[in-house]
Amino acid sequence: MPDLDIDPLDLVAPDRYAANGFPHESWTRLRAEDPVHWCEPEGYRPFWAITRHADVKAISSQPELFSSRPRLNLQTVAQEQTMLETFPDAADQGGMPLRMLVTMDPPEHRTYRNLAGPYFRPSVLKTLEDRVGEITTLLLDRHAGTDVEFDFVTEIASWHPLRMICEILGVASKDEGLILRLTNELFGADDPELGRDDRENLLPEMFNFFFNLVEEKRAQPGEDLASVLANGEVDGKPLPHIELLSYFVLVATAGHDTTRNALTVGMHALLDHPDQLAMLQADPTLAKSAADEIVRWASPVIHFIRTANVDTEIGGKAIKAGDNLCLFYPSANRDELVFEDPFAFRIDRDPNPHLGFGVGEHFCLGAALARMELRVFLEQFVARLDRIEANGDPANTAASFVGGYKHLPIRWTLRPS
Ligand code: HEM
């Protein structure tokens, strides 16, 4: 194995992400010199770092060889231990008392995915587009004017996708702030500003909220996804308690934190590349390809872990049954073997076979929704924009699972609608 002087903590430790941003330099070296690299970061259980596009794709496309459980993501041994002590029944799920789509394998995975699948079909999303347009207009109106200064993350990006996913899920608007806080505490668990001290109490709080919602939707079913899940059946029986509540947790959190980060990092990329912003203003039909380039560029989901079911091989390396493989999506999305000039931000990139939404069995259920939300936002934004500039540096979130910026101070001049 090549002896690379790469500190594996740069790949996994949330505080390193806060200090340095995404470790693109290390990933670039790994792709070139050891794309399937054994890592033993201090304080973490070891894993293979998978950094090339082809390997991320091959692993994700073979769920029978590479399971999505029990290890979902990178946590310190101490954190895993606390979870195991708090939730001893969840030992076979890595101590996470959640049974979500992302931690299920076929054939069970398909059965559960089919429950929510119809809600995210492009034909249904067409009917949601007007609502996303209204949400966008409302948020932009609040910040219209000359030389308006604000934090793009906390004032716009956090609310834009949140509102839509709450409506899809049937969460009342009065509870949106709560969902935002709980999601920040989940994905920002290691960030001193976003996380909470008693992290073991977070999931019970979420479960409690969604349990009440389930009761409501059982008593008075509506057209929303919450009603479908609350009254849904698997193999002729209602969904088991943990599976049901986990579904809510996944959709409610994955449905906006990811898109929020894409929107934020994408806005920063446009600020940093005025030629690309000018191109989008001149031709707003580019908003569609810009949305995908933003997801490639931002890659808000940094990693997911797979566990080998059998002895096998990836990229010429012998993988033992039980080994963990960490798929680094931002690295796959900068792979020189796949993308021409991968470190250039090009809103008209075509083709753009990025893996920002994953690939294979677990391909993002909300990809079409996220693409539409980003496109609609960009269309309205460039139609009204006169001027924009940074008003300080962005602040990185201390997160190595789903990440990006927690603050992005900007100043813009935006015309009224
Ligand atoms: C830019 C925004 C988004 C990004 C970058 C993103 C990324 C991803 C990735 C990488 C996966 C694959 C997980 C794996 O392979 O294990 C995934 C799965 C998933 N995403 Fe997204 N996502 C986004 C938006 C959304 C939205 C808006 C929803 C709305 C519900 C959503 C719901 C899900 C669900 C339910 C899964 C699990 C699918 C499965 O396991 O079958 N995501 N997402």
Boltz pocket constraint, residues with backbone or C-beta under 6 A from the ligand:
constraints:
  - pocket:
      binder: B
      contacts: [[A, 60], [A, 68], [A, 101], [A, 102], [A, 103], [A, 113], [A, 165], [A, 250], [A, 251], [A, 254], [A, 255], [A, 256], [A, 258], [A, 259], [A, 262], [A, 295], [A, 299], [A, 300], [A, 301], [A, 304], [A, 329], [A, 355], [A, 356], [A, 357], [A, 358], [A, 359], [A, 361], [A, 362], [A, 363], [A, 364], [A, 365], [A, 366], [A, 367], [A, 369], [A, 370]]
      max_distance: 6.0
